[in-house]
Amino acid sequence: MIPSTLLFMMLTILFLAAPNMAADLGPTSAQLLWILDIYGFVMAGFLVAMGVLGDRVGKRRLMVIGAVVFGIVSIAAAMTTSPELMIAWRAVLGLGGAMMLPSTLGLIFVLFADPRARGIAIGMWAGGISAGVALGPLLSGLLLEAFGWEATFLVAVPVMALVAIGAPWLLPEHKDKTARIDIFSALLLVTALLSIIYGIKRFATQEPVGPTIGLLATGALVGLWFVIRQLRATNPLLDVRLFTNRTVSGALTVFLLSAAALGGVYSLFTQYLQLVQGLSPMQAGLSIIPAAAVLIAVSTLSPMFARKFRPGNVIAIGLLTQVIGYFLFTQLDAGTGLALVIASFVITYPGVAPSMALTTDLVVSSVPPEKAGGASGLATTVNDLGISLGVAVIGSVGIASYRSQITDTMPEGVPPEAAATATTGIDGALGAASQLPDAVGASLATAAQQAFTSGLNTAGLISAVIAALAALIAATRLRHVRPTGEATSDPRSTEESVR
């Protein structure tokens, strides 16, 4: 659980550090989004390939190698002064995470042969992931207050040292020398993801339309090539046929949508707390504690609710509470009181917990035992992809909204160079405002804060629609899944679930 928790904590730990990092590295708004989300995309793209590699060389051995890589690269990232290099280091961290994460879930299958014990272990593993996602910004705030953004990388070093030293002592080794590694398929998957995401981000930064459409088309074609390759393969890297199982497709679609909706708003919200509400990193981290505490509690209780009520309904209710929270985000402005801001997040954040806590077990338990490994790999990939997808897509929409409004509301008297800097992002606007005469600077800062809040409003509206769609899918596509506490006495129900 230790590496799993840390790896998902690293998905969100930079959310609060983004303003401090932007002040030092000077990235554009698009580069800052790449720094935040490239880690998750690379990890998702290589998860399944690294899972197969772990079968070949040993799950425990690959976990140790991944921990060493992650620790060394974390030190390099903390010493970086270039935004381009930071993007590169975050990508390598994603590769190191991909070495470790499949081994964590794979070793659970090795350690626990009894299905009930394995289900409990998977639930604890999912709970650790939930805790990592929740605690990332809180820990970031504490580290930023005491040290600097560099500490958000260095915190991983002692944890990875513990994993590298402790794993050989405490965990068994497991190999499957018959496993075949399809690195080319993994490269196709990463290429498709990054091409599509890069194209979306070019739209947000108002780049020329022609190359942008070309990137999106390239990503779609490479993705289609990947799917066809998997369908033709005897031992596919990613068993896309599992999507014909309605439980698998329903659960994974719901989680991908719910996590994406949260990821985009989450990254903007943490910046809003600091750059609009004026909180210090520690104050921003502490303001997230109530929502994080409720998230962890709901993640723990969700499997218990699923034993008495249909899991699809449990997930749908959580998502409907998110819709309410996202609607509240559409009502925020630069002058909203902090109490309402925190209350909005407390309602929104825990709504993702049921899908986060139940998805993996739903997927794995709905397929025959011989397909459990492929199903778990699929679930882990989607688990990792969701938040990063939200940061990329919804975050890009927020940036586009900011750029549009700040351009229209640029105060008179702002020099052209300062105006150009202000359009790159709210960090640039506030930095430029501090260099201008008081009246002009204050007007620019106010306009930038209002524009950024408008971007957050837009993101909240999009996320509300996505969460509502996910709730509908959970209530309909997963309605056949019985409460997990019920014994399945009718063989047809099991057969239907597998089908």
N, C-alpha and C positions, 0 to 999 in steps of 0.2 A: 504493500500500500504506500510505502514511503516514496518511491520514485513516481508512482501514478499521481499521487497528490501534488508533488512538486511540478511535474510536467504540465498539469493543467493549471496550476497556479501561475506558471510562466506565460500562459495564454493571456492572463488578465493583469499581471503585476505591473506592466508598463502603462496601463491606462492612466493611473494617477501620475506616473513619472513623465508622461508625454510633454507637458508644458516645460518642465525643467530641462528635459533632454533637448527639446526644440530650441530653448534659449542658448544652449551650449553648442549644439551641432549645426543649427541653422538649416534644417531640412525644409523643403516645400511641403505643403499640406499633403500632396500625393506621396512624397517620400515618407512622411510620417505614418501614413496609412500602411505603406509597405513594411515599415519597421514593426508595426503592431501586428500585422496579419500574415507575413510571409512564413513565420515560424509554424503556424498552424497548417498552412497549405502544404508545405514541404513534408511535415510530419504525416499528414493525412495521405499524401501521395505515395509515400514509401512504407506505410504501416504494414500492408499485407506482404509486400516483397521482403521486408525485414522479418516478418513472422515466419516466412518460408526459410529464409537464411538461418534464423534461429533454430529451426528444425534440423538443418544440415550441420551447423557447427556447434549447436547446443544452446538452449534458451538461456541458461544461466551465464554462459560465457559471453553471449552477445549482450546481455544486460550489463555485465561488467565493462565490456568494451564501450558500450554506449555511455555509461556513467563517466568513464575516463574522458571520452571525447567531449561530453557535455561540460564537465568541470573545467577542462583546459580552455575550451572556446568561450566559456563564461568569463574567464579572466581576460581573454583577448577582447571581448566585447566591452568590458568595463574600461579598457584603456583606449577605446576607439574615439577619434575626433572627427571622423568623416561620416556623413549620413549614408553614402554609398557603401562604405565598409560595414556600417552597422547593419544594413539590409543583408549583406553577405553573411555576416556572423550569425544573424538571427536565422538565416536559412540553414546554416550548418548546425545550429542548435536544434532545428526541427529534424534534421537527419539523425542527430544523436538521440533525440526523443523517440524517433521511429524505431531505433534499435532496441530501446528499453520497453516501450509500452506493450507490444505484442507478447513479450516474454512474461510480463506481469500477469496477464490474463491466461496465457498458455500454461504457466506454472500452477495456477489455481486448478486447472483441469487435471494436471498431474497429481497435485497434492490431495484433491478431494474426489474420490471415485463415487461416493454416495451422492445421488442427485440432490437430496435435501441439504446436505452439508455444503455441496457446491453452490447451490442457490443462495445460501446464507453468505458464503464467501464472496460470491459475485455482488451481492447486495452491499457488503462492506466495502468492496473495491469501488463500486459506483458511489458509495457515500464518501469515500476518500477523494474521488474526483470532484464531487459536488463541493466538498470542503475546500479543495484547492482553488476552484473557480471563485468561491466566495471570499476566501481569505487573501487572495492575491492583492487586491487594492488596499486592504487594511494593513498588511505587512509592508506594502510599498509606502504608505503614508508614514509609518513609523520609521522606516529606513531613510526616507527622504528628509525627515525632520532632523534626524541625528547625523546623517552622513550626506549622501547625495544620490543621484540616479544610478551612479555606478554600483552602489550597494545592492540594487535590485537584481543585478547579475551575480555579484559575488556571493549572495546568500545561497546560491545553488552549489557552491564549491564544497563546503563541509558536508552537505547532504549527499552529494554524489560520492564523496570520499567514503562516507558511511556505507553507501550501497556497494561500492567497489570492494570494500574490505569485508563487509558483513555477508554479502550474497554467497561467496564460496563456503562460508561457515554454516549458514543456516538453511540454504535452499538446495534441493536436489538438482542434478543435471538431467536433461532430457534431450534426446536426439532422435531424428527420423531420417536416416540416410537415403531413403527413397524419395524424399521431397525434392522437387525440381524448382530452380529459381528462374523466374522470367523477368529479368531486369528490364528488358525492352518494354514490356507491358507497363512496368512501374514508371518508366520514363514517358510513355505515352500518356499515362494518367496525369502526371505532374505537368506535362506540357499543355494538355487540354485545360486543366484548372487555371494555370497561370496565364495562358493566352486569353481566356474568357475574362478573368479578373482584371488583367491589364487593360483590356478593351473597355470594361466598365469604368475603370478609373480615368481613362482618357476622356470619356464623356464628361466626367465630373470636372476635369480641369480644362474643358473646352478646347481640346486638341483638334486638329483637322479630322473631318469625319471619315474620309476615305480609308486611311490606315487603321482607324479604330474599327470600322466595319470589317476590314480584312482580318484583324486580330480575332474578332468574335467568330467570324466564319472559320478561320483556321482552328480555333479552339473546338468548335462544334464538330468539324470534320475529324480532327484527331481523336476527340471523344468517341465518335462513331466508329472509327478504326479500332479503338481500344475495346469497345463492346463486341464488335464482330470477331476480333481476335480471341476474346474470352469465350464466345459461343462456340468457336471452332476448336478450341484447345481441349485436349483430353483431360489435363489437369490445369484448369484456369487459375491465374493469379487471384482473380476476384470472381467468385461464382455468381455472375449476374442472373443466372436462372433462378436463384433464390428469391428474386423479386416477384416471381410468379406466385409465391406463397403470400396470401393476402395479409397474414399476420406480420411477416417480415417487412413487406413493402409498406403496410400501414404504419407500423411502429417506427420504422426508420424515416419515413416521410414526415411524420408528426414531429419527431425529435429534431430533424434537420431544420424544419420551418421554425419551431419554437426557439431553438438555440440561435438561429440566425436573427430572428426578431429581437432577441435579447442582446446579442453581441453588438449590433449597430447602435442601439440606444445606450448601452452600457458604456461604450468607449466615448460617446459624446457627453454623456451625463457626468462622468468623472472630470472631464475638462470644464464643463459648465460650473461644477462646484467651485473650481479654483479660479477660473478666468472671468466668470460672470458674478458668482456669489462672493468671490473674494476670500475663500477659505484657504488656509495653509494646507499643505499635503497631509499633515497629521489630522487636522480638523476634518478634511474631506474623508480620510480613511475612517475616522471615528464615526462620522455621520452614516457610514455604510454598515456599521456593526448591527443595528437592529434588523436590517434586511438580510444580512448574512446569517444571523442567528436563526431567523425564521426559515431561511432556505435550508439550513442544515437540519432543523427540526422536521420540516416537511419531507425532506429526503429520507429521513429515518422512519417517519410514520407512513410514507406512501406504500411500502410493501405490506404493512399491516392492514391498511385500508384495502389493498388489492386482494387480500385473503377473504374479505367479506363482501366487497363490491367488485363489479366488473372493472378490470384495469382500464379499459377504454373510457369508461365514465369518470374514473378518478383522474386520468390525464386531462380529459376535456374540461372538468371543473377547474383544474389548475390553470388551464389556458384561458378560460373565460375570466378568471380573476386578473390575468395579465392584460386582457383587453381593456378592463376598467382602468388599470394602472397606466397603460399606454395613452388612453384618452386623457387622463390627468396630465400627462406630459405635453399634450397638445395645448393645454391651457397655461403652461408656465410662461412667464416673461422675465425680463431682466430684474424686475422689482419684486418678484414673488418671495414671500417669506420662507425662511429655511425650513420651518416646521412642515409646511405643505409640500415642499420639495422632497424632504425625507419620507413623508407619508406616501407620496406617489411611488417612490422606489420600493418601499416596504410592501406595497400591494403588488407591484410588478415583478420583483425579483424572484420570490418563492414560487411563482406560477410555473416556472420551468422545471421545478424539482420532481414532480411525479413522472414526467417523461424521461428525465435524466436518470431517475432511480430505477425505473421499470423497463426501459427499452431493451437493455442487453439481455436480461433474463427472458423477456417476452420473445425476443428473436431466437435465442439459443434453444429455448424449450419448445419452440414450435416446429422444429425440423428434426428429421431422423438423426440418431446419434452419430452416424458416419458423416453427416454434414455440419455437425456442431462447430468444428474448427473454422470452416469457411464462414458460417453465420456469425461467429464471434469476431472474426476479422472484419466482416462487413459492418457490424455494429460499432466496433472501435473506430473504424475509419469515419463513419458518419458522426460519431460522438465528437471526434476531434475537429471535423470540418465545419460544424454548425456555427460556432462562435466566430471563427475566422471569416466565414462567408458573410455573416452579418456585418462585421467590421468593414469588410471590403465593399459590399454592395450598398447597404444602408448608410454607412459612413460616407461613401462617395456621394450619395444623394444629399446628405447633410452639407457636405462641402460645396456642392453645386448650388444649393439653396443659399448658403452664406455668400458665395461669390456674387450671385445675382443680386441679392439685397444690398450688400455693401457697395456694389457698383452704382446702384440706383440712389443710395442715400449718402453718398460720400459728401461730407461737409465742405462748404466753401472755404477756400484759403489753405487747403491741404496741398503741399507741393506734389508735383507729379511723381517723384521718386517715392515719397511716403505713401501716396495713393496706390502705386504699383505694389509696394510691400504689403499694404493692408489687404489687398485682394488675394494674397497667397494663403492667408489663414489668420485666425484671431490672434495667434502668437505674434505674427509679424505686425498686425495692426496695433496691438498694445505696445509693442516695442517702439514702433514709429511714433505713436502718440506721446510716449515719454520724452521724445526728443524735440517735440514741437512746443510753441508757446502755450501757456496754460489753457486759454479759452479754446484754441483750435485743437489742442491735444485732447482736452476733455470731450469735445464734440466727437472726435474720431473714435475715442475709446467707447463712448456711449453707443455710437452707430455700430461699431464692431460687435459689442455685446448683444445688442438687439438683433443683429443679423445672425449671430451664432445661435441665439435662442430660437430664432425663426427656423434655422436648420434643425434644431432639436425637436421643435414642434412638428416639422415635416416628417422626421424620422419616427416620431411617436405615432403619427397617423399611419404610416406605412406598416410599422410593426403591429399596430392594432389589427389591421386588415389581415396580415400574415397569421397572427395568433388566432384570430377568429376562424380562418380557413383551417388551421391545424386542429382546432377544437372540433370542427365539423367532421374532419377526416377521422379523428380519434373516436368520436361517437358513432360513426357509421362503419368505417373499415375494421374497427376492433370490437364491434358489438358482439361478435360470436365468441370472444375469449371469455371463458368463465372465471369467476373469482379463483385465485390460486389456492385458496383453502379448501375448495370443493374437490372431492375425489371424482375422477372421471370414470363413471361406470359404463357409459355407452361408448362402445368402440367407434361408432360413427363420428362422434365429436372429435376424437383424436385424429381420425382419418381426414375429417374436414379441415382441421387446423393445419395438418401437414400439407394437404392439397392447396 
